[in-house]
């Protein structure tokens, strides 16, 4: 995500249908919150996300986040 600029006013991030296996590739788990401080909704439906703990760590500092759309990911089978 370092190639993505900081977008301080971004409210919604839609990245469904992208075969994502992780929300971040970096070890900095606060990167999403730093890049998108006003993020309210993340749509990651129909990807390849499996690790609930990784998602929690990646989003724990997103203070404005109120909606996380996860359906269609392998992790949903285990919930």
C-alpha positions, 0 to 999 in steps of 0.5 A: 500500500505504499504506492497508494497516496494518503487520502485523508478524505476517503470514506469508502474503499471498495476492493471486492473481487480482487483475490486479496489474501491480506489487507496489508502486505506491510508489517505496519498494522496501522498503515490503513488507518494512516493512509485513510483516516476517515475510512467509514466502509471497507468492501472486501467481499469475494476475495481470498481472506482467511485470517480474522486476526490479521483483519482485526490487527489491520483495522483496529486503529480505523476509528471511523470504520463502521462497516466491513463487508466480508461475505464471499471470503473463505474466513466466512465459512468459519464464522 
